[in-house]
């Protein structure tokens, strides 16, 4: 670990939340004084709350007074994380989600991998539950290269220089991958497999999953418009392969595994979502959005 200023905490743990007090409590139980093997004076916890009514404020005040509660901006997950980061005092920002359960040595292991020349770290996200059921979701990350915001850490001054998560992403889709691409332009981002958080596997309602197709399509288009050159997408016909091939493969896999609801959602992406992605991508490129914006 490199030399550091001991007058500030090493980590500011930012936990965005929105109407999940039950799982938020499980997360905070693992971040309480004495629950982490890293000494409590080496980290602070900021809960940034995009909830309307009720919020998590009473929960924090009554049971977790050592954590800082703040009202989020209610402009989506990227803006909510940025808001929490703006209040941080730590040298590093560690992000996890309100439905994650960090392992007791999570912060200690991250701290052990901090050294000169490294400005970001990516931790392991372990699923809790079965992914074999139809229409399940979980941001699994067992081998790296994902940078899911459920378990990442970024040096605070670097995060601010990069302006954090891009708030043009309106939903929880691609905003963490976008930051990852921008980080890779200036630093190596090692994967730390022993820095683990657990994330529940959830069965998603079909209506909700279908609604997400339209909600997430603009974010998908923005991600490709911003980073097409970096990703090797040199023309719109290449993008067609990028967005259709994996969906067709997933559709086939779900049919073979007899997951009809998952197959239906993939079909919705093929028929509804991907055309929106392509149309919005072309609009964004005409407006001048690209690798330098």
Residue pairs with C-beta under 8 A, 6 or more apart in sequence:
1 111
1 112
1 114
1 115
2 114
2 115
2 116
4 10
4 91
5 91
8 89
8 90
8 91
9 41
9 42
9 43
9 44
9 89
9 90
9 91
10 38
10 42
10 43
10 90
10 91
10 92
10 107
10 111
10 114
11 38
11 42
11 43
11 44
11 90
11 91
11 92
11 93
11 94
11 107
11 110
11 111
11 153
12 43
12 44
12 45
12 46
12 85
12 88
12 89
12 90
12 92
12 93
12 94
12 156
13 31
13 43
13 44
13 45
13 46
13 94
13 95
13 96
13 107
14 46
14 48
14 81
14 84
14 85
14 88
14 93
14 94
14 95
14 96
15 24
15 27
15 28
15 31
15 45
15 46
15 47
15 48
15 84
15 95
15 96
15 97
15 98
16 48
16 49
16 50
16 72
16 77
16 80
16 81
16 84
16 95
16 97
16 98
17 24
17 47
17 48
17 49
17 50
17 51
17 56
17 98
18 49
18 50
18 51
18 72
18 80
18 98
19 51
19 52
19 54
20 98
20 99
21 54
21 56
21 59
23 98
23 99
23 200
24 47
24 56
24 59
24 98
24 99
25 59
25 63
25 64
26 101
27 96
27 97
27 98
27 99
27 100
27 101
27 102
28 45
28 47
28 60
28 63
28 64
28 67
29 35
30 36
30 101
30 102
30 103
30 104
30 106
31 43
31 45
31 67
31 102
32 64
32 66
33 40
33 66
34 40
35 104
36 43
36 102
36 104
36 105
36 106
36 107
36 108
37 104
37 105
37 107
37 108
38 105
38 107
38 108
38 111
40 66
42 107
42 111
43 90
43 94
43 107
44 68
44 88
44 89
44 90
45 64
45 66
45 67
45 68
46 67
46 68
46 70
46 84
46 87
46 88
47 56
47 60
47 64
47 67
47 68
47 69
47 70
47 84
47 98
48 70
48 71
48 72
48 80
48 81
48 83
48 84
48 87
49 55
49 56
49 57
49 69
49 70
49 71
49 72
50 72
50 73
50 74
50 77
50 80
51 72
52 74
55 71
56 69
57 69
57 71
60 67
60 68
60 69
61 69
68 87
70 83
70 84
70 87
72 79
72 80
72 83
72 84
73 79
73 80
73 83
74 80
75 167
76 167
76 169
76 170
76 171
76 172
77 149
77 165
77 171
77 172
77 175
78 164
78 165
78 166
78 167
78 168
78 169
78 175
79 165
79 167
81 95
81 149
81 164
81 165
82 164
82 165
82 167
85 93
85 156
85 159
85 160
85 164
88 156
90 156
91 155
91 156
92 110
92 114
92 153
92 154
92 155
92 156
93 153
93 154
93 155
93 156
93 159
94 107
94 110
94 152
94 153
95 149
95 150
95 151
95 152
95 153
95 154
96 102
96 150
96 151
96 197
97 149
97 150
97 199
99 199
99 200
100 125
100 150
100 151
100 197
100 198
100 199
101 128
101 197
101 198
102 196
102 197
103 195
103 196
103 197
103 198
105 194
105 195
106 123
106 151
106 195
106 196
106 197
109 123
109 192
109 194
109 195
109 196
110 121
110 123
110 153
110 192
110 195
113 121
113 190
113 192
113 195
114 121
117 187
117 188
118 187
118 188
118 189
118 190
119 154
119 155
119 158
119 183
119 186
119 187
120 152
120 153
120 154
120 155
120 158
120 183
120 187
120 189
121 152
121 153
121 154
121 189
121 190
121 192
121 195
122 141
122 144
122 145
122 146
122 147
122 151
122 152
122 180
122 189
122 190
122 191
122 192
123 141
123 151
123 152
123 153
123 191
123 192
123 195
123 196
123 197
124 141
124 142
124 151
124 191
124 192
124 193
124 194
124 195
124 196
124 197
125 138
125 139
125 140
125 141
125 142
125 146
125 148
125 150
125 151
125 196
125 197
125 198
125 199
126 140
126 142
126 196
126 197
126 198
126 199
127 138
127 140
127 198
127 199
127 200
127 201
128 198
128 199
128 200
128 201
129 136
129 138
129 200
129 201
129 202
130 136
130 201
131 138
131 140
131 201
133 201
133 203
134 203
134 259
134 260
134 261
134 262
135 203
135 204
135 206
135 209
135 259
135 261
135 262
135 265
136 201
136 202
136 203
136 204
137 201
137 202
137 204
138 199
138 200
138 201
138 202
139 146
139 148
139 150
139 199
140 199
141 148
141 150
141 151
142 193
143 191
143 193
144 191
144 193
145 191
147 176
147 177
147 179
147 180
147 183
147 189
148 176
149 165
149 175
149 176
150 197
150 199
151 195
151 196
151 197
152 176
154 179
154 183
158 183
158 186
158 187
162 179
162 182
162 183
164 179
165 175
165 176
165 178
165 179
166 175
166 178
166 179
166 226
168 222
169 175
169 178
169 219
169 222
169 223
170 215
170 218
170 219
171 212
171 215
171 216
171 219
173 215
173 216
173 219
173 220
173 223
174 219
174 220
174 222
174 223
175 219
177 223
178 223
178 226
178 227
180 189
181 227
181 230
181 231
183 189
185 230
206 261
206 264
206 265
209 261
209 265
210 264
210 265
210 268
213 265
213 268
213 269
213 272
213 273
214 272
214 273
214 276
216 273
217 272
217 273
217 274
217 276
217 277
217 280
218 276
218 280
220 243
220 273
220 277
221 276
221 277
221 278
221 279
221 280
221 281
221 284
222 280
222 284
222 289
224 231
224 233
224 239
224 242
224 243
224 277
224 281
225 280
225 281
225 284
225 285
225 289
225 290
226 289
226 290
226 291
226 293
227 291
228 234
228 239
228 281
228 285
228 290
228 291
229 290
229 291
230 291
231 242
232 238
233 239
233 242
236 278
236 281
236 282
239 278
239 281
240 278
243 274
243 277
243 278
244 270
244 274
247 266
247 269
247 270
247 274
248 270
250 262
250 266
251 263
251 266
251 267
251 270
254 260
254 262
254 263
254 266
255 263
